[in-house]
Amino acid sequence: MNKKQKITIQDVAEMAAVSPMTVSRVLNNKGVVKEATRKRVQEAMRALKYRPNLMARNLAGRSGLFLGLIYRNPSYGYLSEFLLGALNTCRRLGHNLVVEEPFIDRKMVDLELIERRFLDTSIQALIVVPPLSDDPQLIDVLERIKIPYVCVSPRLDHYAGPGVGITETEAAREMTEYLLDLGHERIGFIKGPPDHRASELRLTGYKQAFEARGLAVDPGLIGEGDFTYVSGMRAAKALLESTNRPTAIFASNDDMAFGVINAVHRSGLSVPDDMSVVGFDDTPAASATWPPLTTIHQPIRELASAAIEMLERLVEQSASDTAVEPEKLRLAHKLVVRESAGPPPAGTG
């Protein structure tokens, strides 16, 4: 297959009816350029989908890359850990990180803003944090503007681009099996938001653990959450007040698990003597809460670091016009046993 002819500064200059030097001045934000001329050049770049090869220039001069990170994540524990991992890796590699939350409101992604932002600036590659990493419209925009990107925790078996993540279903199944091994059979599960692929995958792992042992899943023990502390507290309250109260609750992220522990204590029960509580992520607060939380360790900082390093390789490949298969990297999770889970109260199971 023949490669499409690359758009050059000369092409932009011709469309904008200016000199290549003027285009260069607009790109580098140097020299005096009239505002109307600047807008005309930027409109021509958008129309031609021109992206300056700042990548090759930076790599040759050994200056840092400008990397973007876009997010919408209700779990502050996850997001803070991810940002720390990304910033530390950028510092180590000499790159710069620009963080954006590109929304018209709290729910709708501003796709036009994303396209305009990354065509008109020197950001050279992009990290997409869940749940945006599962947004097909956003991925279409990134493909159209031809910016290198890495999706974090996409459903890797259903995703064609570069990504890093863990085996979400396997991890949730392992946690559920741990509770079953402790003797629990009535295990509540609190889901994450429906637009977050991890919500579906973790619920699948929970169900698989029951099915593997020939046990039926009780739909009444599955609560609705959105990965926030308040939603965990609310869902736990409903489970605690149900006629078939569980003996353990698996909240599918740590923030919700902290809310569950609060709800259990408010109801006059004890964790883990009356109710076992487990989470998912192993954010720093998991070892600091009381009792310390049994959870799945998701290597959040390592995922961020791997995404930055993968972006660096993508930029190098883009600068050299090297065509390679998109990388898909899975990092290992780990079941971390602490003090928030134990056997069910005598006579319950």
N, C-alpha and C positions, 0 to 999 in steps of 0.2 A: 504494500500500500504506500502510495506517495504521501509524504508529509505535506500538510497545507503550507503555503508560502507564508513566512513570518511577516507580520506587520512591522514596519520600521518607522523611525522618527521622520524620514522623508515622506512616508505615506501620510502621517499625521499632519505634517507641515503643508502638504498639498491640499488636503481637505480643509484645513483651517485658513488657507491662503496666507501663510506666514513663512518665515525662513526656518530651517532646521535649528538654527541658533536660538530662535525665540522659543521653540518647543523645548529645547534643552534648558533654557532659563526657567520655564514654567515647571519642568520636572524637578529641577534642583532648587527651586525657589530662590534663585539668585538673579541679580540684575533687575533693571526697571522694566516692568511689563504692564501695559495698561490693563485695567480690570476687565474691560470688554474683550480684549485680546486673550487674556488668560482664560476667560470663560469659553471663548470660541475653541481654544486649544483643548481644554478639558472635555468639551462636548465632542470634539473630533476623536479624542482618545476613547471615550465611551462608545461612540458609534462604531469605531473600528475594533473595539475590545483590545486596545493596545495596552500591554503591560511592559514597562521598561525593564530591561535586563539588569536590574540593580543587583540581582543575585550574583552574576558573574563578576560584576565590578567589586562587590563587597568581598567575595571569596578571594579575588586576586589581590585586593588590598589588605586582606586579613582584618577587615573591620567587622563589627558584629552585625548580625541580621536583625531586622525588625520583624518580630513575630507577633501575631494577634491571637487573642484568646476570647472566644465568645461563649457566654454561659447563660443559663437560666436554671438554677438548681436550688430547690427549697431547703436542702439540707446544708446548713451553714457549717456543720462539722466537716462534711465531705469537701465542700468548696474551699474552706480555709486550708485544709490539708493539701488539696490539689494546687492551690495558688502558691503555697510555700514550696512545694516540690518543684513547680515550674520556675519560680523565681530563683531558687537555689541553683537549678541546672543552668538557667540563662546566665547567672552570675559566673558560674564555673566555666561556661563555654564562651563567655564574652558577648552574649546576645542581649537584645532589648525586648521587653514584653509590654504589649499594649492590651489592656483588658476592657472589653465592651459587653454591655447587656443590651442588645439591639431590639428593643420592643416598643411598639406603638402603645401598648398597655401591658399589663402583667401577663397576658396570655398570647397575644398575637405578635409573631416575629415580623419585624419590619424588613422585608426582603429587599425593597428598593434602597433602604439605608445601607444595608450590607453591601450591595453591589456598588453603590456610589462610594462608600467609605473605602473599599479595598481597591477600587479602580483609580481613585483620585489621590491615594496616599502611597507612601513608600513601604507599607506593610507587605512583606514578601511571602509569608506563609501563615497558616492559620491552624489553631487547635480548636476543635469543636467538642465541648463538654456535654455529657448527657443532661437532659433529654434531647437537646438540639441535635445530637449525633444521630438521632433516629428520625429526623425531619426530612422527608424526601424532597420537599420543595426547596429547602435550604441547600441540600446537596446538589440539586440541579443548578442553583445559582452559582455555587462554587465551581462546578464543572464548566459552566458557561463562561465565567470570567477567567478561567484557567489559572487559578491560584492554587499552589500546593497546599494540601490540608491533611490533617490526621483526625479521625474521629475517635473519641475515647468511649470505651464500653458500648460500641454498637453491637447488634446481634451479628457476630462475626460470620456465622454460617449463612446469613442472608444478605451480606453486605459486600459489594465488589471493591470498595476503595481501601485505602490504608487505615489500619486501626489497631488500638491496643485495648486489652481488657482482661477479664478473668472468666472462668467458666461459671457463670452466675447460677445456672440450674444445678450443677453438681455441688456447689457450695451450699445452697439452700437445702438440698437433699441431705447432705452430710449433717447439717445442724438438726434437721428434723429426726434423722436416725439416732442422733445423740440423745434427744429427748425421749424417743421411743425406747432406747436402751436403758434409760433411767427408770422406765416403768410407766411413763405417761402414755395415755391413749387419747385423752381429750385434750388436744393441743390446738389452742387458738392461733390464728395467723392473721396479721394485719398487713394488708396490701399497700403498695405505693400508688402514685397517681397513674391513671390509665395511659397517659401520653409518654410515660417513661418505660422503655422496653425492659429494664431490669425488674419492674414490678411483675410483669408477666412471667419472666424467666424464673424468678424466685418463687412465685406461686406454683409454677410447674414442678420445681424441685421438691417443694413441700408435699404436693400431691403424689409425686413419684415414690417418695419414701413410704407413704401409706400403702400404695398399690403394690409395691414390691413385697410387702408383708401380708398381703391379702386383707388389709383393713380398709373399711369404707371411710371416705372423707365426708365429714359432716359440714354441709354448706353454712349451717348456722354458726359455726365456729370461725368463719372467715369474715374479718372486719374490714371496713373501708378506711384507708388513710391516704396521706399525700406527702409522706416523708418529713412532716413537721412534728415538733414536740406536741403541739396542741391536738393534732389529729390522732396521735398515739394515745393521748390521755382520753380523748373522746371515745375512740374505738374500744379501748380497754374497759371503760365504764359500762359500755353496752354489753360487752362479753361477761363482765362480772355480775351484771344484773340479769343475765339470761337464765332460763330454767335449767339448762344443761351446762353449767359453768365449767370452763376448762380448768385443768390443774397446771397448765403451762401455757404461756403466750410467746409466740415467735413473732416479734416485730421485724419487718423486713428492712429496717435500717436503725442505726443507733439512736438517732434523734427521737424516733417514735418509741423506742424501747425505754428511753428516759421518761417519756410521758406515761408509759404503762406503769413503770415503777411508782411514779407519783400517784396514779389512780389506785393502785393496789394499797399503798400506804394510807391514802385518804379513806379507803373503804374499811380500814381497821384490820387488814390482813398483813401478813409478813412475807417478805421475799428473802429466801426461797421456801421457808417452812410451809406456808399455805399456798404460794403461787410461784412457780418458776418463771423467770423472764429472760429471754435471750434476744440478741440483736444481730446486726449485720453492718460491717464497715470497719469496726475497731478504730473509731476516732479517739483522740487523746482523752476525752471525757469518760470513755468507757472504763478506764482503769481508775478514774478519780471519783466516780459516782459511788453511792452506797446502796446496796452492796456492789462491789465491782462487777461489771457486766460480762457475762459469757457471750461471745460474739464471733462472727466470722471476720478474720483479719483480711481486709482487702488492701493490697499494697498501694494506697492512693498516691503517696509521694513518688513511689517508683513508677506508677503509671504515668504521672506527669513528666518525670524525667525521661522515660522511654519515648513519650510523645515528642518532646523537644528534640531528642537525638534523632528520631525518625524524620522529623521535619528538616533537620540539618541535612540528612542524606537526600531527601526529596529535592531540596534546593540545589544541592550539588548536581543531582541528576538532571534537573531542569536546565541548569546553566550549561551543561555539556550535551544537552539534547539526547541523553541516554534513556532509552525506553526499557523499563523493568516492570515485573509483576508487582502490584501493590503489596507491601508488607502487612502481615496480620500477626500480631504478637499477643500471646496469652501469657500472663504472669500467674504465679501460683498463689492460691488463697490458703488460709490456715484456720482451723478451728481453735479458738483461744478459750480455754476453760477457766472461769473465775468463780465467783461465789454466788451468782444470782440464780443458779439452777441446781436442783437436787431432786431426789426421788419425790413422787407425789405423796401427799399426806396419807397416813395409814387408812386403808379401807376405801380409798377413792380410785386411784389408777387412771 
